[in-house]
Amino acid sequence: MLKAPHLYILLFSLYWAQGLPVGFMTHALPVILRAQGVSLTHIGGFGLLMAPWAIKVLWAPWVDRYGSSTFGHYRSWIMPCQLLTVAILIILSFLPIQALNHPLYLLGFFIALLLMNGIGATQDIATDALAVNILKGAQQHWGNMFQVVGSRLGFIVGGGAILWALDSLTWQTTFLVLAAIVFLNIIPAVFYQEPKHHLHIEQSKRVDQTDFKTHFIQQIQTYLQYFLHSKVMLYWLIVLCTIKIADGLSGPITKPLMVDLGLSYTQIGVYITMLGAVAALCGAALASVYLQYFSRVRALILFSVLKVFSLAAYVWLAYQLEHKITISHVLIYLINALDDMFAAMLLVVMLTLVMQYSRKTHAGTDFTFQVSIMAAVSGVLYILSGALGDWLGYFQYLLLICAVACVCLFPIFKWAKISQ
């Protein structure tokens, strides 16, 4: 069995590799599109690229059920997924950014990114399941800290560094560097010896002897029963359904807002995305330290309230833009950094609680089911919110989002009350 530091290095490398392509699609792509005059409505439509992350629960049972006992149950999913991601990044490097104006190239670009997201979502199922199985007790919040740190570092490189590099490097060189980084992150998984999952093998044999359709219906009923068998789990399900509403509504808005505030590619890449990711790393560390001394319930309440305050700061920025009031760029960077810090703190405690409510025998599926609920809510609202942003304008729309975020605090308070 690996010592704790080695486990954290393994998880850090896996989540970093996953964060690279996601960072490009969530941080760099909206900025590139807005700088080229694309409407908020169309930018929101690109949220469809994240659909695999919302529906990955549909194939999570297969990841839990099938795998090589010799090579490592979850490792036999993780490493091929990483290699496929490298291959797609290399292919994308041969598509020049100027060609995106051509409908056929744009369609091919969209399909390649969608495929890469599907592969990344599948790897995430296996990585989450591996984390649930190998992290014990107090290791969980530290493991989730390294998960957030790895993901945010992926955002730094995949989002911020790409925007910065596009001002000096070619499109092809940028994507080849990304492919190389993902490839290097395979190394810790190569040397990791995963313990055998006898339970999964036995379950697989039983499932193969039953009618697939019947088993699939039973699986759905089992998960519903698990999340509805007590008031605590019912309200936790409500928290999962509401915690990402504000994020989904604001997703296509904040980065284009930076463009309209007059920031350049380099400023957004370095001082918004990269500095914001560094702030998120600090937030993840602070959250892990906080969880050593205070309960997860208390942490969820505090970090959720802080996130509402950061949204209120964006409302203020939008008001200044609407009234054409000059704003210091340093102040914009600070507001964005605090928002990313609070978001990372909230994510650490949420993932820790998700892990807490995941059963060991269904680690990949339970973890994925809960994360998919959050991703599905956020993703659907992301697609719709671009049109709402165009209709209402930055200020009114962000004010509405802030109000919605306040309402979404009530399910957290209710869950907290009955879970103590």
N, C-alpha and C positions, 0 to 999 in steps of 0.2 A: 504493500500500500504506500502511496506517495505521501510525503510529509506535507503539512499545510502550505508552506511557501510554494512548493512545486505544484500543488493543486491550483493555487491562485494564479501562478504563471500560465498554467494550461488554460484556465478559463479566460484570463486576460487576453491571451493570444487569439483564442477562438472568437471572442466577442469583438476584438479589434478588427479581425478579418471580415466579420459580418457587417461591421459599422462602416467600412469603406464605401461600398456601393450605395448603401442606404444614405450615407452622408451626402453623396453626390446628388441623389434624387430629391432629397428633402431640403438641402441647403443651397447647393450650387445651381441646380436646374431652374428653380423658380426665379433666381436672380438673373440668369442668362436669358430666360424667356421675357422677363419684364423689361430688361435693358433693350431688348429688340422690339419692344412695343406691344407685346402680347397682353391681352386683357386679363383681369383677375378671374373672369369666368373660365377662360381657356386654361389658365394656370391651375385653377381648381380641378379642372377635368383631368389633369395629369395625375391627380390623386388615385386614379384607377390603377396606376402602376403598383400601388401598395396593396392591391386587393389580395394577393397571395398571403400577406401577413395577417389579414383579417379572417381568411377562410382556411388557414392551415390546419385547424382543428379537424377538418374533414379527413385528412390523411395522417393525422397524428397517431391513431391506433395502429397503423401499419408500421410506423417507425418504432413504436413500443413492442410490436409483435414480431417483426421480422428483422433479422440481423445475423451476422456471422459470430458464432460463439468463439471461434478460433481467433479471428482478427480483432474481436471486440464488438459487442452488440451495437453500441451507439457510434463507436469509432468507424465502423463499416459504412455508416451514413455520412459522418462528418467529413472525412478525407476526400471521398469522391465529389462531394458537393463543393468543397474548396477548389479542387482541380478544375471542375466545370466552370466555376466563377472566373478563374484565371483565364480559361480559354475564351470566354465571352468578352472579357476586358481586352484581350489581345485582338479579337475580331473588331470590337468597337474602335480600337485605335486606328484602324484603316478607314474609318468613316470620317471625313473632314467635317468640322463644325459648319462650314459654309454650305455643305450639301443638305443641311436640315431644312433649308427653304424649299427643297424639292419634295413633293408629297410622298413619292415612292421611298425615298431615303428616310423621311420622317417616320413612315410606317414601319420600315425595317428597324429603325432605331428604337421605336416604341416596343416592338415585339421582342427585341434583344433584351431591353431593360426589364420587360415583364417576365421573360424567362429567367433572367438573373435573379429577380426578386423571388420567383417560385423556388429556385434552388436555395437561395439564402434563407427563405422561410423554412424549408425542409431541414437545413442544417441547424437552424435555431431550435427546432423541436428536439433534435437529438442532443444538442448542447445543453438545453434547459434540463432535459431528462437526466443527462449525465451529472449536472450540477446538483440536482435534487438527491441523487443516489450517493454522491461522494462527499457532500458537505453535511456535517453533523452539528447539531445544536448551535453553539456560539459562532461556528464557522459560517453560518448561513448569511448573516448580515455583512461579514467581511467578504464572502464570496460574491454577494450581490454588489458590493462596492466595486470590486474588481470587474464585475460585469459592466457596470455603468462607466467605469473609467476606461475600459477597453472600447466600449461602444462610442464614447465621446471622443476618444483619440481617433477612432475611425471617422467620426464626423469632422474632426480637425483636418485630417488629411484628405478625406473624400469630398468634403465640402469647402472648407476655407482654403486649403492649399491648392485645390484645383482652380479656384477663382483667382488666387494670386498668381499661379503658374501660367494661366491663360494670357496674362499680360506680358509674359516673357518667353514661355516655352510653346512648342507646337502642341496641337491636340494629340497627335500620335505619341509623342514623348510622354505627355502627362498620363495617358492611359496605360502605357507600357510600365511606367513606374508604379502605378496602382497595382497592376497585375503582379509585378515582382514582390511588392509588399505582402499581398495576399498569399503568394507562394511561400515566402519566408515564414509566415505564421503557421504553416503546416508542420514545421519542425517539432514543436512541443508535443503535438498529437502523435507524431511518428514514434517517439520514444516512450509514450505513455502506455502502460499495460493495464487495460481495463479489466476489472473483475467480471467473471461470468454472471449472466443473468438467467439462472436456471428457471425462475418463475416465468419469465417471458417465453422460454422455450416450451415449457409445459402448457402454457396458455395457448401458444400457437398450435400445438398438436390438437388440443381440444377444439379450437375454433375450426380447424381444417375439417373436422368430422361433423360439423353442423352446417345447416343451411345458412349461407352468407346473409341473405336478406333478413332472416329471422334474427341472426346475431346482431346485425347493424341496428335494427329497431330496439333490441334489448340494450344495446350500448347507449342509445339516446335516452331510454327510460332510466338506465342506471345513473347517468350523469344528472338528469333532472332530479331524481330522488336524492342524490347526494347533496345537491345545492338547495333542496327544499325540505330536508328532513328536520331542520330546526330553525328557530327564529334568527339565530346568529348567522347561519349560512344563507338564509333568505335575504337578510339585510346586507350581508357581504356581497351577494349577487347584485343587489341594487347599487351598492357602491361601485362595483365593477362596471355597471352600465352607465354610471353618471360621472365618474372621476375624470374621463377624457373628453367630455362634451365641450368644455371651453377650449381645450387644445385643438380639437377637430375644427371648431368654428374659426379659430384664429390662425390655423395652419397656413392657408394661402395668402394671408394678409401681412404678417409681420416683415417678411423678407422684402416683398414688393414695396412696403412702406419705407424701408431703408433706401431703396432706389429712388423713390419719389422725394425723399428728404435730401437728395443730392449726393449720396455717397457713391464712390466709384467701385469697380470690381475689386481692386486691391483693398480699399477700406472695408468693404463688406467681408471680403475673404479673410483679412488679417484681424481687424478690430471688432468685427461682429461675430463671424463664425469661429475663428480660431481662439480669440480672447474669450468668447462666450463658452467655448468648449473647455478651456482652462478653468474658467469659473465653475463650470459644471463638475470638473474633476475635484475641485475644492469642496463643492457642495456634497458630492458623494462621500468624500472623506469625513466631512463634518457630520453627515447623517449617520455614518457608521459609528463614530465616536459617541454621538448622542444616544444611539440605541444601546450602547453599553451601560448607560446609567438610567435611562428612562424607557418606559414601555412603548411598544409599537403603536398602541392605540393613541397615546399622547402625541407621539411623533407624527402620525398621520393627520391629526387635527391641526397641529402647529404648522406643518409644511403646506397643508392645503390653504390655510389662511394667508401665509406668505405668498403663495402663488396668485391669490386674488389681488394682493397689493401690487404685484408686478404687472398684472393686467391693467390695473388702474393707471400705472405709469405710462403704458402704451396709449391709453385713452388721452392722457395729457399730451403726448407727442403728436397724436392725430389732431388734437385741438390746435396746437401750434402750427401745424402744416396747413390746416384749413383756413386759419386766419393769417397765413403768410408771415408768421413771426420767426425770426432767425433763431436757430437753436445751436448751441455749442455741440460740436461733434463728440467731444469728450463725454458730455452728458448722455448723448444717445448710446455711446459705447457702454457707459455705466449701467443704464437701464436695461440694456440687452444682457449684460453680464449677470446682473442680479436675477433677471428672469430665468436665465439658464441655470444659475446656481440653485434657485428654489425648485426648479423643475427636476433637477438631478436628485435633490434631497427627497422630494416626493416620490420619485421613481424608485429609489433605494428601499424606502419603507414599503412601498406597494409590492415590489418584487419579493421582499422578505415575507410579507403576509401571504402572497400568492404561493410561495414555497411552503409556508406553514400549513396552508389549506390544501396542499397536494398530497395525495396518498402515495406511499412508496411503491405500491403494486401497480399504480397507473401514473407514474411520475411524468412521463412525457405528455400524455393526454390531458391529465388534470392541469398541469402547468400551462400547456398550450391552450386549453379551453378557456381558462381565465384571462390569459393575455389576449387571446383572439377576440373575446368580448370587448375588451378595451379598444383593440385595434379596429374592430368592425364599426363601433360607434364613432370613433375618431375619423376613420376613413370615409364613411358615408357622409358625415358632416363636412369633411374637407372638400369633397366633390361639389357639394351644394353651396358651400360658403363663399366661393369665388363670385358667384352670381349675386349673392346677397351683399357682398362688399361693393360690387359695381353699382348696385341699386341704391344702397343707403349711404355710401361714402365711408371713408375710414373712421371718422369721429363717431357718428351715430352707430355704426356697426360694432366698433370696439366697446362703446358704452353699453350696448345691448349684451355683448359677450360677458362683460364684467358683471352685469346684473345676473345673468344666467349662472355664472360661476359662484356667486353668493348663494343662490338657491340650491345649488348642488352640494353645498356644505351640510344641509340638513340630513341627508341619508347617512353621512359620515358620523354626525352627532348621534343619530339614532342607533347605528351599529355599535358605536363606542359605548353607549349606555348599557346595552344588553349583553355586550361581550365581556364586560368586566365582572 
